[in-house]
Amino acid sequence: MQDLIASSLKYQNKTLSVLDQYLLPHQQLWHECNDVATMRDLILSLKIRGAPLIGLGASLLVAHLAEQGTAKGVLAQAIDDLEGTRPTAVNLMHCMAKLRIALQQDDYVTAIVSAAVMLFNEDIALCESMANHGAALVNSGDNILTHCNTGALATAGIGTALGVIYKAQQRHGDIHVWVDETRPLLQGGRLTAFELARWKIPYTLICDNMAASLMAAGKVDKIFVGADRIAANGDFANKVGTYNLAVLAHFHNIPFYVVAPLTTLDVNTACGADIEIEQRNNAEVRGVSGSFGEALWAPTNANVYNPAFDVTPAKLITGWVLDTGVYNQQQVLAGKLKDLN
Ligand SMILES: CSC[C@@H](O)[C@@H](O)C(=O)COP(=O)(O)O
């Protein structure tokens, strides 16, 4: 397979490596990945994360294994095992479905490798298209609020919602970003802040519970977030806390946009209530850990509720920024998304 290089995932000289997103921004450590158990661990521990990227990481590994002569049955099992790692982001299922089709071909090695390369390159192009459509919604001087991390670290390209912000800054300049820290795993504080600093885009980090008072003070012009799965009716799952922002935006009359590639659209899921929400480890809420070590602040056995994602209903969304264009609520409620897949 040819070399493929992204911000946090690379295939170079026949070696697959993943940048450890759990240790960023203070440590930059690349993990080599040659087997399914390692990739499963990287995904489950969120060292590789973000809806598009987990699908691409899993795909590159399967392509690498195919090229190494791994038996067809073992590849089929690898696809199933990787697909079972995280249930909410549909991009992973989309990628694994493409690889399953490739595995049926006579020359399945070539087919799998070209499918993986296609998925990687396609993601770069999808990011670019979304960013172009989304940047047209932004004005110079806008204060944009975002949640979680949706940048180059989470995709093969420039990102989804953060890609829009990057493109808007390039095109119009004078953008400022409010960055939700995004408890419990702090993807905003650790990763989005890191990416915005790297891109020299002015930002201010806030705790998630500060968004309401910022909106009340008129300091948020627009909200852009990513998605892990968009249902046929326009409801979408994204990092827990997104729904809070949508409710607040509705109350304060602030435009709220979701940005995602068509690989995040799942027309086979009728509505948000049908999306499986990943439940994660209690330790993530009882304390925090990362490159700085570990802290436990809650009682060791504190009862915990820890859904990784929540669902935002279509009726709270101003616009769906997809790679094919921007769709408004009227279009989406009339069933527009079903025509796009
Ligand atoms: C590429 S962006 C869309 C989403 O994947 C992103 O907002 C998000 O929720 C990521 O969650 P994570 O648990 O960090 O994988």
The ligand as an SDF file (V2000), in Angstrom:
LIG
                    3D

 15 14  0  0  0  0  0  0  0  0999 V2000
  -14.8700   14.1850   13.5300 C   0  0  0  0  0  0  0  0  0  0  0  0
  -15.8570   14.7900   14.4200 S   0  0  0  0  0  0  0  0  0  0  0  0
  -17.3320   14.1120   15.0050 C   0  0  0  0  0  0  0  0  0  0  0  0
  -17.2440   13.3550   16.2630 C   0  0  0  0  0  0  0  0  0  0  0  0
  -16.5240   12.1820   16.0550 O   0  0  0  0  0  0  0  0  0  0  0  0
  -16.7070   14.1180   17.4690 C   0  0  0  0  0  0  0  0  0  0  0  0
  -17.4510   15.2880   17.6720 O   0  0  0  0  0  0  0  0  0  0  0  0
  -16.8160   13.2230   18.6550 C   0  0  0  0  0  0  0  0  0  0  0  0
  -17.8580   13.1430   19.2750 O   0  0  0  0  0  0  0  0  0  0  0  0
  -15.6770   12.3520   18.9570 C   0  0  0  0  0  0  0  0  0  0  0  0
  -15.8910   11.5140   20.0530 O   0  0  0  0  0  0  0  0  0  0  0  0
  -14.7040   10.5920   20.5810 P   0  0  0  0  0  0  0  0  0  0  0  0
  -15.3150    9.8580   21.7410 O   0  0  0  0  0  0  0  0  0  0  0  0
  -13.5940   11.5080   20.9820 O   0  0  0  0  0  0  0  0  0  0  0  0
  -14.3350    9.6680   19.4550 O   0  0  0  0  0  0  0  0  0  0  0  0
  1  2  1  0
  2  3  1  0
  3  4  1  0
  4  5  1  0
  4  6  1  0
  6  7  1  0
  6  8  1  0
  8  9  2  0
  8 10  1  0
 10 11  1  0
 11 12  1  0
 12 13  2  0
 12 14  1  0
 12 15  1  0
M  END
$$$$
